[in-house]
Amino acid sequence: MRSLIRRVLLDTRYTLVGFPTTLIGFVVLTVGFSAGVGTSVVWFGLPILAGTLMLARGFADAERGWLSDVLKRPPVRPRYRPAPEGAGRVRRLVNPMTSGQSWLDLLHGILNLPFAILAFVLTLVFWAVPITALLYPVYGIVTSRIPGQVGLPELLGIGQGYVANSIFYVTLGVVFVALMPVAIRGAALVRAGLGRALLTGVAELQERIDDLAEGRAAAVSAEANALRKLERDIHDGPQQRLVSLAMELSRAQRQLAKDPEAAQATIGSAITATRETLDELRALSRGIAPPILSDRGLAPALAALAGRCTVPVELDVQIAERYQAAVENAIYFVVAETLTNVAKHSRATVCTIQLTRTGNTLMLTIGDDGVGGAHVAKGHGLAGLADRLRAVDGELTVDSPDGGPTVIVAEVPCG
């Protein structure tokens, strides 16, 4: 009930208090625009037009502040293009005219008046009628005794007299009170819809474009880091083993004629080295595209990761359905990298992994009782995980104070 009353009061403030501002803005901007355009042929109108656009920006900023309350959204302000560095006085003067959002601000200041009038009148009616009607039993004692006084009930043929009139007006007031939240909310949204389209629509689109660009850059960075890590791992592991294996086989070839028993021992050592190299290559291939993930899904893949971890892992996967490959890969790599860090650095005795779905979001929570100190600063392993999650519009949160425990939460949209 309290939130409903607060919503009605916020919408009322927007439609009633904002109306004078809208009216003043309409007059100022209309006059300024007309004067600026009319005198632009002699260049005198350019400063007037530029000043008008700056005033329109001020009125637009005030409207954006109200919109955040009405639409229950964080305030969004577009980026206005600044004047180039080293620009002259004339270029700086006309700079507002080069921004498309400045013209949208001006258009809103002019078109907003009829919407503001409609919202103002509706709000005024739905406050005045119930207040007047509910107070009729008080002032009706006087008005009912005025000779020849004809009220609405008499005109409608409903009844006459103080009691009948009081019942009618109180009923009317109750009906208007019941309809007030819906009517005032609708009036506020009618006006706010224009403001959102003209004043924040471009900014929201630009914000989305920036998010996509950031996600694409994060994906490129994550893939580049993964390739560098894979190259380093191959160079430090299988490549060195293969070089050693080639040397062993060459030695065995030389020993075959002179010392068959030594050649046999060398070949046995080479076979062991071959198996170890194959195991290492399989481990690296699991980091690239684990077959169990693509064939069976997240639950078995995460169970395999947990089984290979040197720290005991308590796994709780509460999903069974399949998701897009990019989403499953992101979740898998977060778990794989985190378990590697837990095993190498945390000194933990137990690690917990929980994967659930809340609405259209997969929620992955990884915790351990280790020494803490993990963070996503650039240059650390978790920074690469944050980049990989941003590539699928996900987020990574790390809470790891010195001394532990560590809790890592990854949220990935899946809808």
C-alpha positions in Angstrom: 0.0 0.0 0.0 2.8 2.4 0.9 4.6 1.7 -2.5 1.3 2.4 -4.3 0.8 5.7 -2.5 4.4 6.7 -3.3 4.0 5.8 -6.9 0.8 8.0 -7.2 2.6 10.9 -5.5 5.7 10.6 -7.8 3.4 10.4 -10.9 1.4 13.4 -9.6 4.6 15.4 -9.1 5.7 14.6 -12.6 2.4 15.6 -14.3 1.5 18.6 -12.2 4.8 20.2 -11.2 6.4 19.4 -14.6 3.6 21.1 -16.5 4.8 24.7 -15.8 8.3 23.8 -16.8 7.0 22.2 -20.0 5.0 25.3 -20.8 7.9 27.7 -20.1 10.2 25.4 -22.2 7.7 25.4 -25.1 7.5 29.2 -25.2 11.2 29.8 -24.8 12.3 27.2 -27.3 9.6 28.1 -29.9 10.5 31.7 -29.8 14.2 31.0 -29.8 14.0 28.6 -32.7 11.8 30.9 -34.7 14.1 33.9 -34.1 17.2 31.8 -34.9 15.9 30.4 -38.1 14.4 33.7 -39.2 17.7 35.6 -38.8 20.1 32.8 -39.8 20.4 34.3 -43.3 22.4 37.2 -41.9 24.4 34.9 -39.6 22.9 36.7 -36.6 20.6 33.8 -36.0 23.3 31.2 -35.5 24.2 32.2 -32.0 20.5 32.4 -31.1 19.9 29.0 -32.5 22.9 27.5 -30.8 21.8 29.1 -27.5 18.3 27.7 -28.0 19.7 24.2 -28.4 21.7 24.6 -25.2 18.5 25.7 -23.4 16.7 22.7 -24.9 19.5 20.5 -23.5 18.8 22.0 -20.0 15.1 21.3 -20.2 15.8 17.8 -21.5 18.2 17.1 -18.6 15.4 18.1 -16.2 13.0 15.8 -18.0 15.4 12.9 -17.9 15.7 13.3 -14.1 11.9 13.0 -13.8 11.8 10.1 -16.2 14.1 7.9 -14.0 11.5 8.2 -11.2 8.5 7.6 -13.4 9.9 4.7 -15.5 11.8 3.2 -12.6 15.0 3.1 -14.6 18.4 4.5 -13.9 18.9 8.0 -15.5 20.4 7.8 -19.0 22.1 10.9 -20.5 23.3 10.8 -24.1 26.8 11.8 -25.0 26.8 15.2 -26.7 29.6 15.6 -29.2 32.2 18.0 -27.8 33.9 20.6 -30.0 37.2 19.4 -31.6 40.4 20.3 -29.8 41.8 23.5 -31.1 38.4 24.6 -32.6 37.9 28.3 -33.1 35.3 30.5 -31.5 32.8 30.1 -34.3 33.2 26.3 -34.4 32.6 26.1 -30.6 29.7 28.4 -30.9 27.8 26.3 -33.5 28.9 22.9 -32.0 25.5 22.2 -30.4 24.0 22.3 -33.9 26.2 19.4 -35.0 24.8 17.0 -32.5 21.6 15.1 -33.5 20.6 14.7 -29.9 20.4 18.5 -29.5 17.8 18.6 -32.2 15.9 15.8 -30.5 16.0 17.8 -27.3 14.5 20.8 -29.1 11.8 18.6 -30.8 10.8 17.2 -27.4 10.6 20.6 -25.9 8.1 21.6 -28.6 6.1 18.4 -29.0 5.9 17.7 -25.3 3.3 20.4 -24.5 0.1 18.7 -25.7 1.1 15.5 -23.9 1.9 17.5 -20.7 -1.5 19.3 -21.0 -3.3 16.0 -21.3 -1.5 14.5 -18.3 -2.0 17.6 -16.3 -5.7 17.7 -16.9 -6.2 14.0 -16.2 -4.2 14.2 -13.0 -6.0 17.4 -11.9 -9.5 15.7 -12.5 -8.6 12.5 -10.6 -7.4 14.5 -7.6 -10.1 17.2 -7.6 -13.2 14.9 -8.1 -12.5 12.5 -5.2 -11.5 15.3 -2.8 -14.6 17.3 -3.6 -16.9 14.3 -3.5 -15.6 12.8 -0.3 -15.8 16.2 1.5 -19.4 16.8 0.4 -20.9 15.6 3.8 -19.0 18.5 5.3 -19.9 21.4 3.0 -23.1 19.8 1.8 -24.8 20.8 5.0 -24.6 24.4 3.8 -25.2 23.9 0.1 -28.2 21.7 0.6 -30.0 24.5 2.4 -29.6 27.1 -0.4 -32.9 27.7 -2.1 -33.0 26.5 -5.7 -29.7 24.7 -5.4 -29.6 21.9 -7.9 -26.8 19.3 -7.7 -25.6 16.5 -9.9 -27.9 13.9 -8.3 -31.0 16.0 -9.0 -29.9 16.5 -12.6 -29.4 12.8 -13.0 -32.7 12.0 -11.3 -31.0 9.9 -8.7 -32.3 11.6 -5.6 -32.5 14.8 -3.7 -31.8 16.0 -0.2 -28.7 16.0 1.9 -28.5 12.3 2.7 -29.1 11.1 -0.8 -26.6 13.6 -2.2 -24.0 12.6 0.4 -24.4 8.9 -0.5 -24.0 9.7 -4.2 -21.0 12.0 -3.8 -19.2 9.7 -1.4 -19.7 6.7 -3.7 -18.4 8.8 -6.6 -15.4 9.8 -4.6 -14.6 6.2 -3.7 -14.9 5.1 -7.3 -12.5 7.9 -8.4 -10.1 7.0 -5.6 -10.0 3.4 -6.8 -9.4 4.5 -10.4 -6.8 7.2 -9.4 -3.6 5.0 -9.4 -4.4 3.6 -12.9 -5.5 6.9 -14.4 -2.6 9.0 -13.0 -0.1 6.2 -13.9 -1.5 6.1 -17.4 -1.3 9.9 -17.7 2.3 9.9 -16.6 3.3 7.1 -18.9 1.7 8.9 -21.9 3.9 11.9 -21.3 7.0 9.9 -20.3 6.8 7.7 -23.4 7.6 10.7 -25.6 10.5 11.7 -23.4 12.0 8.2 -23.4 11.8 8.0 -27.2 13.4 11.4 -27.9 15.6 11.9 -24.9 17.0 8.5 -24.0 16.3 6.3 -26.9 19.5 7.2 -28.8 21.5 6.9 -25.5 20.1 3.5 -24.8 20.9 2.3 -28.3 24.4 3.8 -28.1 24.9 2.1 -24.7 23.8 -1.3 -26.2 26.2 -0.8 -29.1 29.0 0.0 -26.7 28.2 -3.1 -24.7 28.3 -5.2 -27.9 31.6 -3.7 -28.9 33.0 -4.3 -25.4 31.8 -7.9 -25.5 33.3 -8.4 -29.0 36.6 -6.9 -27.8 36.4 -9.1 -24.7 35.8 -12.2 -26.8 38.8 -11.4 -29.1 41.0 -10.8 -26.0 39.9 -14.0 -24.4 40.5 -16.0 -27.5 43.9 -14.4 -28.0 44.9 -15.2 -24.4 43.6 -18.7 -24.7 45.7 -19.2 -27.9 48.8 -17.8 -26.2 48.3 -20.1 -23.2 47.8 -23.1 -25.5 50.9 -22.2 -27.5 52.9 -21.9 -24.3 51.6 -25.1 -22.9 52.4 -27.0 -26.1 55.8 -25.5 -26.2 56.6 -26.3 -22.6 55.0 -29.7 -22.6 54.3 -31.9 -25.6 56.8 -30.2 -27.9 59.6 -30.9 -25.5 58.5 -34.4 -24.9 58.3 -35.0 -28.7 61.8 -33.7 -29.1 63.0 -36.0 -26.4 61.1 -38.9 -27.9 62.8 -38.4 -31.3 66.2 -38.4 -29.6 65.3 -41.6 -27.7 64.2 -43.3 -30.9 67.3 -42.2 -32.7 69.4 -43.7 -29.9 67.4 -46.9 -30.0 68.0 -47.1 -33.8 71.8 -46.9 -33.3 71.7 -49.4 -30.4 69.8 -52.1 -32.4 72.9 -53.5 -34.1 75.4 -53.2 -31.2 73.3 -53.7 -28.1 69.8 -55.0 -28.6 69.0 -55.2 -24.9 69.8 -51.5 -24.4 67.8 -50.7 -27.6 64.9 -52.6 -26.1 65.1 -50.6 -22.9 65.3 -47.3 -24.8 62.3 -48.3 -26.9 60.3 -49.0 -23.7 61.3 -45.6 -22.3 60.1 -44.1 -25.6 56.8 -45.9 -25.3 56.3 -44.5 -21.8 57.1 -41.0 -23.0 54.7 -41.4 -25.9 51.8 -42.3 -23.5 52.7 -39.4 -21.2 52.7 -37.1 -24.3 49.3 -38.4 -25.4 47.9 -37.9 -21.9 49.1 -34.3 -21.9 47.7 -33.7 -25.4 44.3 -35.0 -24.3 44.4 -32.7 -21.3 45.1 -29.8 -23.6 42.4 -30.8 -26.1 39.9 -30.9 -23.2 40.7 -27.2 -22.7 40.0 -26.4 -26.4 36.8 -28.4 -27.0 36.0 -31.1 -24.4 34.1 -33.9 -26.2 32.1 -34.7 -23.1 30.7 -31.1 -23.0 29.6 -31.1 -26.6 28.2 -34.7 -26.4 26.6 -34.9 -23.0 26.3 -31.3 -21.6 27.3 -29.3 -18.6 26.5 -31.7 -15.8 28.7 -34.6 -16.9 31.5 -32.2 -18.1 31.6 -30.5 -14.7 31.5 -33.8 -12.9 34.6 -34.9 -14.9 36.4 -31.6 -14.0 35.5 -32.1 -10.3 36.8 -35.7 -10.4 40.2 -34.6 -11.8 40.7 -31.9 -9.2 43.2 -32.6 -6.5 41.0 -30.7 -4.0 37.8 -32.5 -2.9 34.8 -30.9 -4.8 31.2 -30.8 -3.7 29.2 -30.5 -7.0 25.6 -29.4 -7.1 24.3 -29.0 -10.7 20.5 -28.3 -10.7 20.0 -28.1 -14.5 19.6 -30.8 -17.1 18.7 -29.0 -20.3 21.2 -28.0 -23.0 22.1 -24.4 -23.9 23.9 -22.6 -26.7 27.5 -23.8 -27.2 28.9 -20.4 -26.3 27.1 -20.4 -23.0 28.1 -24.0 -22.1 31.7 -23.3 -23.0 31.8 -20.2 -20.9 30.5 -22.0 -17.9 32.9 -24.9 -18.4 36.0 -22.7 -18.8 35.1 -20.7 -15.7 34.9 -23.9 -13.7 38.1 -25.4 -15.3 40.2 -22.3 -14.7 38.9 -21.8 -11.2 39.5 -25.4 -10.1 43.1 -25.1 -11.5 43.6 -21.9 -9.4 42.1 -23.6 -6.4 44.4 -26.6 -6.8 47.6 -24.5 -7.4 47.1 -21.5 -5.1 44.3 -21.7 -2.6 45.5 -24.3 -0.1 41.9 -25.2 0.3 40.6 -28.4 1.9 37.2 -28.4 0.1 35.6 -26.6 -2.9 31.9 -26.2 -3.6 30.3 -25.7 -7.1 26.7 -24.9 -7.6 25.0 -24.3 -10.9 21.4 -23.2 -11.0 19.0 -21.3 -13.3 17.1 -18.3 -12.2 14.8 -17.0 -14.9 16.9 -16.5 -18.0 20.2 -16.5 -16.2 22.5 -19.3 -15.3 24.1 -18.7 -11.9 27.4 -20.4 -11.2 28.8 -20.2 -7.6 32.2 -21.6 -6.7 33.6 -21.4 -3.2 36.6 -22.7 -1.3 37.9 -22.4 2.3 41.4 -21.5 1.1 43.7 -18.5 1.9 41.8 -16.0 -0.4 43.4 -13.2 -2.3 41.9 -13.9 -5.7 40.9 -11.0 -7.8 40.1 -10.1 -11.4 42.9 -7.4 -11.9 44.5 -7.3 -15.2 47.4 -9.8 -15.5 45.7 -12.4 -13.4 44.0 -15.6 -14.6 40.5 -14.5 -13.5 40.7 -11.4 -15.7 40.6 -13.7 -18.7 37.5 -15.4 -17.3 35.8 -12.0 -16.9 36.6 -11.3 -20.6 35.2 -14.6 -21.7 32.0 -14.0 -19.8 31.6 -10.5 -21.2 31.7 -12.1 -24.6 28.4 -13.8 -23.8 26.9 -10.8 -21.9 27.9 -12.5 -18.6 29.4 -11.0 -15.4 32.0 -12.3 -13.0 32.0 -11.3 -9.3 34.9 -12.3 -7.0 34.8 -12.0 -3.2 38.1 -13.2 -1.8 39.5 -11.4 1.2 43.0 -12.2 2.4 42.6 -15.2 4.7 39.6 -16.5 2.8 37.1 -17.9 2.1 36.7 -17.2 -1.6 33.4 -17.0 -3.4 33.2 -16.6 -7.2 29.9 -15.9 -8.9 29.3 -16.1 -12.6 26.0 -14.9 -14.2 25.4 -15.9 -17.8 22.2 -15.1 -19.7 20.7 -18.2 -21.3 17.3 -17.1 -22.5 
